[in-house]
Amino acid sequence: MKITGDHQLIKKINKYIVLDTIKRHFPLSRADISARTGLNKATVSALVNELIESSFASETGLGESSGGRKPMMLLFNERAGFAIGVDLGVNYILAVLTDLSGTVVKKRRVDIAETGADALTDKLKKTIRKLISQVPSSPYGVIGIGVGVPGLVDDQGSVLSAPNLGWTDVPLQSMLAEEFGVDVVIDNEANAGALGEKEFGAGRHAANLLYISAGIGIGAGIILHDQLYRGVSGFSGEVGHMALAQDGPLCGCGNRGCWETFASEKALLHNARTAIEAGRPAAMQAGLRDTASEADEADEAMKGIRPSAAASSRSVTEEAAVSLESLLRQAQRGDPEAQRLFTETGRWLGTGIANLVNVFNPELIIIGNRMSLATDWIKEAVHETLDSRSLAFHRSRTSVAYSQLGQSSSALGAASMAIQRFFSSMKATWE
Ligand SMILES: [Zn+2]
């Protein structure tokens, strides 16, 4: 009869609600759960016992009594399993191993020079394997892997296009699922970053927010009414390709004048190289030499190769030498040219953000990923431009924050996607 099916469904839903309540509010007693959820005590007790049996909850000592018997307190067993979250950047891989609450247990960061699909997926697998070898023993082990990638991902977890990596049609989800034998979730890195900040960082209290992932490219994760807005095909948030100039620089997407050709890390580095090639201030050139000698120490192959500040064409050595980090060091040392480059990038960031504020009227904009490292140097320019370019009615209730999770927003968001997936599939198997 249909009633049985309904009963089963209701039980699953209730059990999920009880688990979720324990996850969010532990330590708490069975009576607390009953009060929070409105479920009767007998139902809560039965469901809690099942959750204890399956290792998701455990009993800890007796809590404070409000008169009468002291209640047994319950904990969420955060270490019943572990998730892996990866941010596949264009010039780095950042991977975290977290418990089921998203607390980071281990972290690995690997710089990448080669972005070809074969080389990069090899490196990615190696990084994940290394983390898996460090997973503490637990009832469920590794429950899943989440990966944020800088590109368009279809609902099968294939990367359809990632211009800054030079990838098209890479079946990343099936590749990793096959390799590691666990559930794998692939999503756009800005979506993952938005979820990370919403779940654990600056966006915890905002229902409508835009997370701007400003790295080599620029993307946005859009959260509306507490939900990630994905668009009809799952491709929302490609804000880096908003056209800001009819005849601007050529973008990786094939168009000209996209936002990311002005406001990204890539644009910043390009402008820095142009300034150096134009022989602009001596301090910049000195900075470049400093960086190059550090690279010399790090890499035998680089020994003896020093980029000339007067070089007329851009060499590989120079590509490697100018970095966001070296420019930050220069700005810190008071180099006006480096500071000017950050201000210019900040202005362009502010211009695009003003457009987004006018369109979405969000309560919060979070600037994350690599450019948030430069917060001190871009902040003023971002805010000034935003103030002068967004409509007053729109910006009055919009605040701008910088990633609270540092560089880990996407990796943590990807881990949280894997955790969510795990609990949803658990729910499906409950009887
Ligand atoms: Zn573009």
Residues whose N, C-alpha, C, O or C-beta is under 5 A from the ligand:
A	BS01	ZN	G240 H241 C251 G252 C253 N255 C258
